[in-house]
Amino acid sequence: MSAPVYPSGTVRALLATNLVTDATRAALQARLDAPVHEPEFFEPQTYALLQAVAARLIPQPDRAEPIDVAGGIDKRLAEGKADGWRYNAMPPDREAYRLGLGGINQAAQALHQQPFLALTEPQQDAVLEAVAAGTAPGENWQQLPIGRFFEEMLAELTENYYSHPLAQEEIGYVGMADVPGWTHIQPNDLEPREPKAD
Amino acid sequence: MPDEEVLEEGVLNPIKTEIQDPLLQAILEENGSPLAAPTELEQPAPLPDPVDEVDCVVIGTGAGGAPLLARLAMAGLKVVALEAGPRRNPITDYATDEKAQAFLFWNDERLSAGQNPVAFGNNNSGTGVGGSTLHYTAYTPRAQDDDLHLHRDFGVGVDWPFGIDELEPYYDELEQFLGVSGPTPYLWGAPRRRGYPLAPLPLNGAALLMQQACAQLGIQTSPAANAALSARYYQEGVGWREACTNRGFCQAGCNVGAKASMDVTFLPLAEAHGAEIRADAFVTEIERDEKGRVTGVVYEQYGVTVRQRCRHLFLCAGAVETPRLLLLNELALTSGQVGKHFMAHPGMQVWGTFSEDIRPYKGIPGGLISEDTHRPKDADFAGGYLLQSIGVMPVTFASQMARGRKLWGQQLRDYMRNYNHISGINILGDCLPHANNFLELAEEKDARGLPKPRLHFTAQENELRMNAHSEKLMREIWTAAGATDLWAYERYAHVIGTARMGLSGDDAVVNPDGRAFDVPNLYICDNSVFPSALSVNPALTIMALSLRTADKFLAAQARLDG
């Protein structure tokens, strides 16, 4: 089955209606209207590296303005917030991100003799494949469990992406428009406000 | 220990926190103390007048603390509940958005160790007035009698110190009080004195697909029992609660009031009978006299440290914070069982892609149940499990897909485009206690300067065999339903054990009435006292134990008074 393609604009249109609660609208509109994030935690160079890694893990060639998935990580680390747990084998989140991003650069140097930012997209993907497979070279991986780091970073970027109203449009999610409740809940039984795939 | 003279006034100087992270320290110094300050969503409640002494302090307002709080208040006792998290207004504060509801979870960092580190945060650890019930999915199956007797039946684990007859009257009372929606008669377990008070909630896409496939395979299914209202319902002490609107957001906060979380059921009832609930009150110390009796607790609220004296203490903070408080205060430790035998339910999931348009955000997430696997005939393990259909919200699904399936790049985005065509089944299985699975205090400190809890969990042979058995069966079901692109996700949820109940203080922390063997006026009531994990979701049993513990306590007081 080929992946469904949903019409764009559906979530933004719903946000203008009373099918969405004020609290829900406030949360989603804030993400749509967010200004460009300026790094507070990472050094500019490291932040550029994180953005480049994010662009390969969640590629957005179809978007003129990609959804910012790296900014949320910088903001969270600057605020010192946690999500309730971390792997005991991992250092605290700030240290983990610094070590892990450094390790990605070390792997890029070892595999392609250049920093990650200077590599072509296929070369960057090859570096990230090695990190995902746990085989990437780099001294930082002596201090940081490579598989866990990759998992944590990928999960956080993925959460940031699919929290965004435009990404929710992309997958046809309109659960936020729940004010009247849902009465058509059987398979293939859609409400008028649920967009159909083309 | 705090200065006695200052204590007389009921308000202490704030504890000087020990913060290890230099950046966090700098931020705190710059901005005051954001960790203790109320957020923009809540107004600080006026600080209570220091009360000399109350009959009972209850720590925690979830499934363990709220029912007994109401019971004790209704008996005329002066009771105070201390809740670490804030009090929210569900109607105005609960967005239908996963990130915006992160405040419902216990987000203080816990360290997860072992071969199968357990996720916390949005995986079953809540905070706020209502505790984890604010985001439980409100599944309310009853335990069966043999769930309490794994040792008798299989020679493994430990038995509960009583049989199901001790819980049955409370199950019945709770189902009626909460307004559980469910099938009558219920297909599995012992016959019941009464049916569920409300008809089952409607089946959504995942539930219907599972129902059809199970019928083909000869597996009995039934709409699940769920503590969300299928019709308006009158709640004693609360008034009318509205029916479920199939909003699908049960794993987060219900803004309709249909889900029987404690904030819309037992807590208003308790307050109607004079109980006082103090939100944003994080307990740090439990104080005792020279005889070892609890005399009061010390807690932090809005940056101020307060003492509350009490005649009896009920510790209902859940299977992580309860043993953490006991260990921090070196309390009730003589059995050596505090923090030991931590259990987590196997929650294996199998996901598939369907040609049908399912929209997994509609309807209660877990609409259909089967307990045919309660004691499978072909099992090579002790105990059993139940099967549940599952719907899911997109961020949760994408996140665990990234972790479990390890897709990234264009593959990840392509797969997620199928979100509306994806359905899951999962199990909720028993877990055996094991010496390698335990909670301890770590060297690393939290923002309050208290050691973080570290939990070790490694799935043992019995859990792994159960996972394999259930994965095979769930794949058969989803294949029969026409699913493609199946994948399984091994996960563990619910935190259980760590302060077990038993007949003797040699091997248990509390007696069958929930009273600590070591401390005559300390009761523990939450999932930490479960001697075994049960093969059903724990919430209803935690509430049943809560009411039973309150009744046992009140009966003991009556005897003393008489």
HADDOCK unambig.tbl for C-alpha pairs under 7 A between the chains (distance, minus, plus):
assign (segid A and resid 3 and name CA) (segid B and resid 414 and name CA) 6.54 0.50 0.50
assign (segid A and resid 3 and name CA) (segid B and resid 417 and name CA) 5.72 0.50 0.50
assign (segid A and resid 3 and name CA) (segid B and resid 418 and name CA) 5.80 0.50 0.50
assign (segid A and resid 4 and name CA) (segid B and resid 417 and name CA) 6.09 0.50 0.50
assign (segid A and resid 4 and name CA) (segid B and resid 418 and name CA) 6.42 0.50 0.50
assign (segid A and resid 23 and name CA) (segid B and resid 92 and name CA) 6.41 0.50 0.50
assign (segid A and resid 23 and name CA) (segid B and resid 93 and name CA) 6.14 0.50 0.50
assign (segid A and resid 23 and name CA) (segid B and resid 94 and name CA) 6.58 0.50 0.50
assign (segid A and resid 23 and name CA) (segid B and resid 95 and name CA) 4.75 0.50 0.50
assign (segid A and resid 24 and name CA) (segid B and resid 95 and name CA) 4.14 0.50 0.50
assign (segid A and resid 24 and name CA) (segid B and resid 96 and name CA) 5.44 0.50 0.50
assign (segid A and resid 24 and name CA) (segid B and resid 97 and name CA) 6.31 0.50 0.50
assign (segid A and resid 27 and name CA) (segid B and resid 100 and name CA) 6.31 0.50 0.50
assign (segid A and resid 56 and name CA) (segid B and resid 409 and name CA) 5.85 0.50 0.50
assign (segid A and resid 57 and name CA) (segid B and resid 408 and name CA) 5.34 0.50 0.50
assign (segid A and resid 57 and name CA) (segid B and resid 409 and name CA) 4.41 0.50 0.50
assign (segid A and resid 58 and name CA) (segid B and resid 408 and name CA) 6.84 0.50 0.50
assign (segid A and resid 58 and name CA) (segid B and resid 409 and name CA) 5.08 0.50 0.50
assign (segid A and resid 58 and name CA) (segid B and resid 410 and name CA) 6.97 0.50 0.50
assign (segid A and resid 59 and name CA) (segid B and resid 409 and name CA) 5.75 0.50 0.50
assign (segid A and resid 59 and name CA) (segid B and resid 410 and name CA) 6.23 0.50 0.50
assign (segid A and resid 80 and name CA) (segid B and resid 24 and name CA) 6.00 0.50 0.50
assign (segid A and resid 82 and name CA) (segid B and resid 107 and name CA) 5.96 0.50 0.50
assign (segid A and resid 82 and name CA) (segid B and resid 108 and name CA) 6.56 0.50 0.50
assign (segid A and resid 82 and name CA) (segid B and resid 109 and name CA) 6.09 0.50 0.50
assign (segid A and resid 83 and name CA) (segid B and resid 107 and name CA) 4.91 0.50 0.50
assign (segid A and resid 83 and name CA) (segid B and resid 109 and name CA) 6.87 0.50 0.50
assign (segid A and resid 83 and name CA) (segid B and resid 121 and name CA) 5.54 0.50 0.50
assign (segid A and resid 84 and name CA) (segid B and resid 106 and name CA) 5.82 0.50 0.50
assign (segid A and resid 84 and name CA) (segid B and resid 107 and name CA) 3.56 0.50 0.50
assign (segid A and resid 84 and name CA) (segid B and resid 108 and name CA) 4.89 0.50 0.50
assign (segid A and resid 84 and name CA) (segid B and resid 109 and name CA) 4.34 0.50 0.50
assign (segid A and resid 84 and name CA) (segid B and resid 110 and name CA) 5.99 0.50 0.50
assign (segid A and resid 84 and name CA) (segid B and resid 120 and name CA) 5.62 0.50 0.50
assign (segid A and resid 84 and name CA) (segid B and resid 121 and name CA) 4.10 0.50 0.50
assign (segid A and resid 85 and name CA) (segid B and resid 109 and name CA) 4.46 0.50 0.50
assign (segid A and resid 85 and name CA) (segid B and resid 110 and name CA) 4.36 0.50 0.50
assign (segid A and resid 85 and name CA) (segid B and resid 111 and name CA) 5.68 0.50 0.50
assign (segid A and resid 85 and name CA) (segid B and resid 112 and name CA) 6.80 0.50 0.50
assign (segid A and resid 85 and name CA) (segid B and resid 119 and name CA) 6.54 0.50 0.50
assign (segid A and resid 85 and name CA) (segid B and resid 120 and name CA) 5.53 0.50 0.50
assign (segid A and resid 85 and name CA) (segid B and resid 121 and name CA) 6.34 0.50 0.50
assign (segid A and resid 86 and name CA) (segid B and resid 109 and name CA) 6.75 0.50 0.50
assign (segid A and resid 86 and name CA) (segid B and resid 110 and name CA) 6.39 0.50 0.50
assign (segid A and resid 86 and name CA) (segid B and resid 111 and name CA) 5.32 0.50 0.50
assign (segid A and resid 86 and name CA) (segid B and resid 112 and name CA) 6.07 0.50 0.50
assign (segid A and resid 87 and name CA) (segid B and resid 111 and name CA) 5.83 0.50 0.50
assign (segid A and resid 87 and name CA) (segid B and resid 112 and name CA) 4.90 0.50 0.50
assign (segid A and resid 87 and name CA) (segid B and resid 113 and name CA) 6.32 0.50 0.50
assign (segid A and resid 87 and name CA) (segid B and resid 117 and name CA) 6.81 0.50 0.50
assign (segid A and resid 88 and name CA) (segid B and resid 111 and name CA) 4.91 0.50 0.50
assign (segid A and resid 88 and name CA) (segid B and resid 112 and name CA) 5.03 0.50 0.50
assign (segid A and resid 88 and name CA) (segid B and resid 113 and name CA) 5.02 0.50 0.50
assign (segid A and resid 151 and name CA) (segid B and resid 403 and name CA) 5.56 0.50 0.50
assign (segid A and resid 154 and name CA) (segid B and resid 402 and name CA) 6.56 0.50 0.50
assign (segid A and resid 155 and name CA) (segid B and resid 399 and name CA) 5.03 0.50 0.50
assign (segid A and resid 155 and name CA) (segid B and resid 402 and name CA) 5.64 0.50 0.50
assign (segid A and resid 155 and name CA) (segid B and resid 403 and name CA) 6.21 0.50 0.50
assign (segid A and resid 158 and name CA) (segid B and resid 398 and name CA) 6.53 0.50 0.50
assign (segid A and resid 158 and name CA) (segid B and resid 399 and name CA) 6.03 0.50 0.50
assign (segid A and resid 159 and name CA) (segid B and resid 395 and name CA) 5.49 0.50 0.50
assign (segid A and resid 159 and name CA) (segid B and resid 398 and name CA) 6.81 0.50 0.50
assign (segid A and resid 159 and name CA) (segid B and resid 399 and name CA) 5.72 0.50 0.50
assign (segid A and resid 162 and name CA) (segid B and resid 394 and name CA) 6.91 0.50 0.50
assign (segid A and resid 162 and name CA) (segid B and resid 395 and name CA) 5.57 0.50 0.50
assign (segid A and resid 163 and name CA) (segid B and resid 99 and name CA) 6.87 0.50 0.50
assign (segid A and resid 163 and name CA) (segid B and resid 395 and name CA) 6.20 0.50 0.50
assign (segid A and resid 170 and name CA) (segid B and resid 417 and name CA) 6.87 0.50 0.50
assign (segid A and resid 171 and name CA) (segid B and resid 416 and name CA) 6.60 0.50 0.50
assign (segid A and resid 171 and name CA) (segid B and resid 417 and name CA) 4.65 0.50 0.50
assign (segid A and resid 171 and name CA) (segid B and resid 418 and name CA) 6.93 0.50 0.50
assign (segid A and resid 171 and name CA) (segid B and resid 419 and name CA) 6.19 0.50 0.50
assign (segid A and resid 172 and name CA) (segid B and resid 420 and name CA) 6.86 0.50 0.50
assign (segid A and resid 175 and name CA) (segid B and resid 361 and name CA) 5.72 0.50 0.50
assign (segid A and resid 176 and name CA) (segid B and resid 96 and name CA) 5.29 0.50 0.50
assign (segid A and resid 176 and name CA) (segid B and resid 97 and name CA) 6.75 0.50 0.50
assign (segid A and resid 178 and name CA) (segid B and resid 247 and name CA) 6.04 0.50 0.50
assign (segid A and resid 181 and name CA) (segid B and resid 245 and name CA) 4.46 0.50 0.50
assign (segid A and resid 181 and name CA) (segid B and resid 246 and name CA) 5.99 0.50 0.50
assign (segid A and resid 181 and name CA) (segid B and resid 247 and name CA) 5.83 0.50 0.50
assign (segid A and resid 182 and name CA) (segid B and resid 245 and name CA) 6.06 0.50 0.50
assign (segid A and resid 182 and name CA) (segid B and resid 246 and name CA) 5.42 0.50 0.50
assign (segid A and resid 182 and name CA) (segid B and resid 247 and name CA) 6.43 0.50 0.50
assign (segid A and resid 182 and name CA) (segid B and resid 362 and name CA) 6.64 0.50 0.50
assign (segid A and resid 185 and name CA) (segid B and resid 204 and name CA) 5.18 0.50 0.50
assign (segid A and resid 185 and name CA) (segid B and resid 205 and name CA) 6.54 0.50 0.50
assign (segid A and resid 185 and name CA) (segid B and resid 362 and name CA) 5.88 0.50 0.50
assign (segid A and resid 185 and name CA) (segid B and resid 363 and name CA) 6.39 0.50 0.50
assign (segid A and resid 186 and name CA) (segid B and resid 204 and name CA) 5.26 0.50 0.50
assign (segid A and resid 186 and name CA) (segid B and resid 205 and name CA) 4.99 0.50 0.50
assign (segid A and resid 187 and name CA) (segid B and resid 205 and name CA) 4.86 0.50 0.50
assign (segid A and resid 187 and name CA) (segid B and resid 356 and name CA) 5.86 0.50 0.50
assign (segid A and resid 187 and name CA) (segid B and resid 357 and name CA) 5.43 0.50 0.50
assign (segid A and resid 187 and name CA) (segid B and resid 358 and name CA) 4.71 0.50 0.50
assign (segid A and resid 188 and name CA) (segid B and resid 356 and name CA) 5.87 0.50 0.50
assign (segid A and resid 188 and name CA) (segid B and resid 357 and name CA) 4.62 0.50 0.50
assign (segid A and resid 188 and name CA) (segid B and resid 358 and name CA) 6.32 0.50 0.50
